[in-house]
Amino acid sequence: MAWIGVFLGTLAGLASSILACVLWELPLWAALLLYPVTGSAIAVAVILLFMLRDIRVPAAEPVTGGRTVNG
């Protein structure tokens, strides 16, 4: 869940900083400031969306029939 948020946040931050510099003609320092701001906001939003909608990534099945410590 968190990895999806981080990945989408990274892509959104990269896209917004490139668009800010190329299309909106913002100075480089402003475009570079957009990267962490946008990335963090998108990452938090995706994680909250997953938590609020109770979307769960399937967990691995527990291992059964293994050896125990005492025998």
Wavefront OBJ file of the C-alpha trace (Angstrom):
o trace
v 0.000 0.000 0.000
v 2.727 2.452 0.930
v 4.868 1.425 -2.022
v 2.067 2.274 -4.435
v 1.746 5.706 -2.826
v 5.477 6.349 -2.994
v 5.656 5.237 -6.623
v 2.702 7.378 -7.720
v 3.986 10.304 -5.653
v 7.370 10.096 -7.348
v 5.789 10.068 -10.801
v 3.466 12.967 -9.960
v 6.312 15.014 -8.490
v 8.500 14.418 -11.519
v 5.706 15.288 -13.938
v 4.755 18.462 -12.062
v 8.329 19.730 -11.875
v 8.880 19.153 -15.603
v 5.563 20.780 -16.510
v 6.277 23.725 -14.219
v 9.592 24.402 -15.866
v 8.561 23.774 -19.484
v 4.902 24.790 -19.810
v 4.348 27.292 -17.017
v 7.829 28.843 -17.367
v 8.457 28.898 -13.637
v 12.040 29.444 -12.509
v 14.078 26.335 -11.857
v 14.043 26.783 -8.065
v 10.228 26.890 -8.032
v 9.991 23.824 -10.273
v 12.370 21.923 -7.993
v 10.286 22.869 -4.952
v 7.196 21.392 -6.602
v 8.767 17.929 -6.761
v 8.715 17.088 -3.020
v 5.518 19.028 -2.334
v 3.514 17.305 -5.052
v 5.124 13.915 -4.488
v 4.433 13.942 -0.761
v 0.852 15.121 -1.194
v 0.060 12.422 -3.754
v 1.761 9.696 -1.703
v -0.197 10.616 1.435
v -3.441 10.900 -0.541
v -3.026 7.444 -2.109
v -2.190 5.832 1.240
v -5.190 7.500 2.893
v -7.426 6.412 0.019
v -6.323 2.812 0.477
v -6.890 3.039 4.235
v -10.305 4.679 3.983
v -11.614 2.319 1.319
v -10.157 -0.623 3.252
v -8.349 -2.015 0.221
v -6.044 -4.766 1.348
v -3.167 -6.356 -0.469
v -3.461 -10.128 -0.101
v -1.127 -11.453 2.568
v 0.937 -14.591 2.243
v -0.533 -17.792 3.627
v 0.967 -18.946 6.936
v 3.375 -21.853 6.792
v 1.970 -24.973 8.425
v 3.548 -28.316 9.209
v 6.992 -26.893 9.880
v 9.382 -28.001 12.578
v 9.004 -26.570 16.053
v 11.792 -25.536 18.386
v 11.112 -28.321 20.891
v 10.776 -31.119 18.504
l 1 2 3 4 5 6 7 8 9 10 11 12 13 14 15 16 17 18 19 20 21 22 23 24 25 26 27 28 29 30 31 32 33 34 35 36 37 38 39 40 41 42 43 44 45 46 47 48 49 50 51 52 53 54 55 56 57 58 59 60 61 62 63 64 65 66 67 68 69 70 71
